[in-house]
Amino acid sequence: MAGTQSAPQSVNRFCYQYLQLEPTLEYPTAEIIRESSAQDTIYKKLFSEEGPRYSPPARYRLRVLKELVARIESSIDDWDQHAFPDCAQEVSEDLMTALSDSLATPVPSEVSSAQQKSYVTYHLSGLEQSLRPQQSPPPDITLLEARSLISASGTTGLRTWEAALHLGQFLCENPNLVQGKRVLELGAGTGYLAILCVKHLGSTHVVASDGSDDVINNLPESFFLNDLQESTLIRPMELRWGHALVGTEDQRWNNGENVDVVIGADITYDQSIIPALIATVEELFASFPAVQVLISATQRNEVTFEAFCNRCRQREMGLSYVDFPIPPREQQKGPFYNDSVPIRICQVSAPPIARSMCKPPQNRGSADIAEGKLTNDEDSEPKSGHGPGQSHDYEDAPKVFNYHAILNKIQ
């Protein structure tokens, strides 16, 4: 892809990948990287004092600087021509100094480094067009993650998974779904989606819920990294699936506040927890009949995903797929994530008994869809357009809800 990009695009892509701690970086081409302007931009964005607020770990920084300087040196094919002080093509003195400083700084062993948490910054390319230059904050989210670890309690919430990044991209392109809404995130993990909704998408209030004590204890730090430590718009909440939302000492759940949208990502990975998850979703429908539910699932195991679909049908919940394919890796501009494993965004709708408690809109059309009023009624579902391996019978598989295509038509 490097050959089809402009120099600024190639440099920016490299910088975004570096800040996301991607194991394999796409370095700019030799023609680009030998130019002093490209080297200056990389230095200022990644290695200078005015660079990132939260830098990647020292070992990662050193590895990248070594490779970067080596590539720059290789790109200069005529040192006699390029070694003069006024020449635009030479190795940046700032980058050489940064490399020297890194070489002189003790770094932990590879094993020790893998066990430590690191700052990870995700660039939100889906917001680039909607953000005006004078707007702040910048379109990114920074988190402290342990990418190689699962905590002693067994939680997987110490890193941001692909399904969250994919659902986040969908919400960035369709912010109306959560803008001005009260959002509940199930299985919040690092808090990526909850922070996205508050920091960038204009949600009225977000509850980042999880059943892990480790996750709940880490969420305030995630809020702090994104300047939300004083915000009243977001808060963590312990929520254990399968347990009653209202306990013996609680008269009202969530302080009686309404929930408009429920989101969850990579929360169907374990077949044993699906009944408890569906029980909680079912109780949310009973408490908030008009709530919209979007769940993003990475299909690592077809049997596990099918168990989720079957459980929804058993409880008479509607289930449809949102048509939002993963962009090919070479087309991703941030965040960057695996494009080889399917990720499904599912819309779960209330069972009939809950739907009967909520009066539907009188005229459901493109305007309702544009406002984020997803439905799963028979008259609103597409009559064709099914995903790979799906039949035309709802009993066999959910239908594809081409929400993204409809939005494109009405915008």
N, C-alpha and C positions, 0 to 999 in steps of 0.2 A: 504493500500500500504506500510505502514511502515515496515511490516514484510518482504517484498521482497527487501528492500533497504539496502545497506551497511550503516555503521555508518556515514561516511562522506556525503553520499548522503542524508540521513535523516536530518542531521544537516544543510546542505546547503539549502535544500528545506524549512526547517523551517525559516532560515534566509531570504531567498528570499521572502517568504510570509509575514514576519514581515515588511520588507522594502517596500512592496507593500501595506501595511495597510490592509491586508485581515482581515475581521471581524472574521473568524473562522480559526485558525491556526492548522496545523498538527504537534503536538509536537513529538519529538523523543520518542521512546518507553522507558520504565523504564530501560531495560537492557542497553540502549545506554546512557540515560541522567544521570545515576548515575556515569558514568565514568568522571574522572577529565578532560580528553582530550576533550571530547565533551563539557563540561561546559566552558572550557577555550576558545574553538573555538567560541562558542556563545557569550561569553563576549567580546572577541576581535573584532568580526565582527559587533556586534550590540550596545554594551554599553560602550566600552572603548573610550579614547580620540583619538585613531587611528582608530576608527570605521567609520561609514558613515559620509560623508561630511555634509549631510543634514538629520537630525534625524527626526523620526516620532514625533507627538505631545506628550506632557508630559502625558496627560491622557491615551493615548494608551500605551505608554511606561510603565506606572505604572501598568496598568491592566495585561500586558503580563508578567512583572517581577514577580508580585504576583503569577500568575498561574504557571510560570516556576519554581520558588522556591518551591512552594507547591508540584509540581510533583516530583521534585528532592527529597524532604523530604520523600514523599510517596514511592519512589523507593528504599530507603534504609531500608530494612526490619530488619536489625540487627545493631542497633546503637552501641552496645558494640564492635562489630567487625569492624565497619566502622568509628568510631569516633577518631581513633588515628591519630596523625599528619602525619605519614608517609604512611597512608592508601590512596589508589588511589580512594576510593569511599566515598566521603563526599560532603557536600554542599560547593560550591566554595565561598571563602571569598570575591572575587571580585564581584560576583553576589549579595551576601548579602549586600555588601557596596553600590552597585548600587541601590538595592531595598531601603535601608535606606535613601539614598540621594533623591530618588524619593518620598518617603513618607514624607520627610521634605520639599519638594518643593510644593508650592501652585499650584493647577491645576484648570483650569476653569471648570465650571459646564458642565454637559453633553449637555445641550441646547446650551450654549455658544461655546463649543468645536465644535459642529456640524455646527456652522455658520462661522467657521474660515477655512482659507486655510491651507493645510498641504502638506509637502513634501512627494512625492510618487516616489519610485524608482522601475523601471521595469527591471527585469533581462531578457536578451535576450538569451534564451537557444538555439535558432536556429543558433546562431553564435558561439557557443562553439567549434564546431569541426573545423570551418574555421579559428579561431583565434589561432595564435601561442602564446606560453607563454610570449614571449618578446614583443608582440604587445600591443599597447595602443591606444585609451582609452579602459577601460574594457567594456564588452558587457552589458551596461545598459543605461537607460535613466531616468533622474530625472526631475520631474515636480512639480509645485506648484498648487494643485487642491483644489477645493471646491466641494467635492463629494456629499454633501447633499443640494446644492444650485443651483437654476437657477437665473441668474441675473435679475435685475429689467427690463432690456430690453427684457427678455424672452429667451436669448440665452442659449443653452445647452452646450456651448463650454468651460465650466469651469472644466470639468473632461474628462478623456479619456474613451471612450466607448468600448464595447467588439468588435465591428466590426473593429475598428482601430487596436486593439491588434491582431486580427486574420489575417487581411491583412498584418500587420507587420511581423507576423510569416511566412506567405507565401513569402514575399519579402526577409526575411532572408534566407530562403531555396532556393530562386531563385534570388540571387542578380544581375544576369546579366540583369534582366529586367530594372533596374534603374542605374546600374553602368555605369559611363561615359555618362549619359543621363541628359538632362535638364527636370526637373520635375515640374509640377504644381499640388499642392494639393488644392482641392476644399473643403470648410468647414473645415479648418485646426483645429479649436478648440484649444486644448492645444499645438498643433504643434508636437505631437508624431511621426506621419509618416514623416513629413518634416525633423525633427531632425534625425530620423533613417536613412533616405536616405543620408544625408550629413555626419553625424558623423560616421556611420558604413558601409554604402553600396557603397560609392564612387561615388555618383552622382556629375555631373559637376556643376550644379546649381539647387537650389530649391526655388520656390516661394510658400510661405505658405499663401494662400488667404482665406478670410472670409468676410462675409457681416456685422459682428457685430463689433461695435467700441470697446466694452469690450474685445473681443478676440484679435483684432489687437493691442490694448494697452498692453495686457498681454504677447504677443508673445516674445518681446525682453527679458523679464525676463526668459522665457523658454529657449531661446537661451543662456542666461548668465549661467543658471544652468548647461548647458552642454558644457561650454567653447567655445561657438560659438559667443560670443558678438562682437568679432573683425573679424569674418569670412565674406568674400565677397561672399561666396557660397550659402548663404541663406538670404532671406529677407521676411518680411511680406508685404502683399498687400491687400487693400480693393477691394473686387470684389463682387458686388451685382448681383445675378443671375437674368437673364431676362433683364438686362441693357446692352446696347451696349458696347463692349469691348473698342472701340475707340470712344471717345467723340468729341465734337466740337473743343476742344482745343488740342486734341491729334492726331498727324499724324501717330504715330505707337504705338501699344499696347506693353507693356512689353519691352520698349526701342528697339523694333524690334527684340528681341531675339526669337529664335525658341523654341518650346515646343515639346519634344519627347514623354513624358508620362504624362498622367493626372491620378491622383489617388484621391479617395474620400472614406470616411468611415462614415457610419451612417448618410448619407445625404438624405435618402429617407423616413425618419420617418414620415413626414407630407405630406399628400396627396395634400394639397393646394399649396405647393411649388414646386411640381414636374414639372409642365409646365415651370416654370422659370428656373429650373435646366436643363431641356432638351434643352431649348432655348439656354442657355449658352454653353452646350456641342455641340450643333449644330453649333454655331458660331465658336467654337474652331476647329471643323472639317473643316469648311470653310476656316479658317485661316491657319490651319496646317493639310492638308489632310492625312499625314502619321502618325499622332499622335495615340498612343495607350492609351486606356481608361480602367481603372480597378476601379470598384466601389464595395465596400464591404457593404452588407446590412444585418442587423439583422431583421429577420422576426417576429417581435412582432405582427404585424397585417397583415394577408394575403391579405386583401383588399388593403391596402396601397402599398404593394409590387407589387401586380398585376397592380395597377394603373401606377406604374413606368414602368413595362414591356409593358403595352398597349401603353403608350405614346411613348416609343421607337419605337414600331411597326408603330404607326401612322406617325411618322416622318421618316419611312423607315430606321431606324438604325438597324444594326445587333445586336443580343443579344445572348450570350451563357454563360454557367456557367463554372467556373473553378472547377475541381474536387479536392477540398482540404478540407477534413472534419475536424471538430473540434476535437482535441484529447480529450479523456475522462479526466475528472477532475483529476483522480488519476494518470494519466500518464503525466500531465503537469508539466514542470520543470521551468516555468517562460517564459513569463508572465502568470498569472493565471486569467482565466475568465470562465464565465458560459457556461456549455456545454449542458444545457437543452433547449435552444432556438436556432433554426437553424440560421446560418449565411451563406449567399451566397456571393461569390465573382463573380461578373459579368464582362465579357468583352463586352464592347460596341464598335461596329465598325461603321465606317462612312456610311452615306447614299450613294446610287449609284452616285449621282452627285458629291459628294466630293471624292469618291474613283476613279472616272474617271480622276480626276486631279492629281492623284498620280500613277506613273507607278509601278506596283507590282514587286516583285523579280521574276527573270526569272525561277529559280528553287526553289520552296518552299518545303523544306523537314525538316528533323529533325535538320539539321544544322541551318536553319532559326529560328526554334522554340527555339533552344538552345541559340540563340542570342537575344531572346526576341521579335522576329518579329511575334507577334500574328496576325492571320488572321481570318476572318469569312466567307471566300469565300466558295462556295459549295464544291470545290474540296479539301479543307483543313479541313472541318468539319468531325468529326467521324460519321460513318453511324449507329452506335449503341452506347448504353451506356447512358441511361437517368436516371435522378434523380428521387426521389420519387414523385409520382403524376404527372409526365410529360408524355405527349403523344409524338408520333413520328412525329407529324405535327408541323412545326415551327409556324404556325398561332396560335396554342394553347399554346405553351410554348417554351422557349429557350432550346437549346440543351446543353448537358453537354460536355464541352471541357476538356478532361482528360489530361490537360497540365502537371500536376505533374507526372502522370504515364509515359508520354512520356519522360520527363526529366530523370526519373530514368533509362529508357532503354538506353538512349544515353550517360549517364555519365560513 
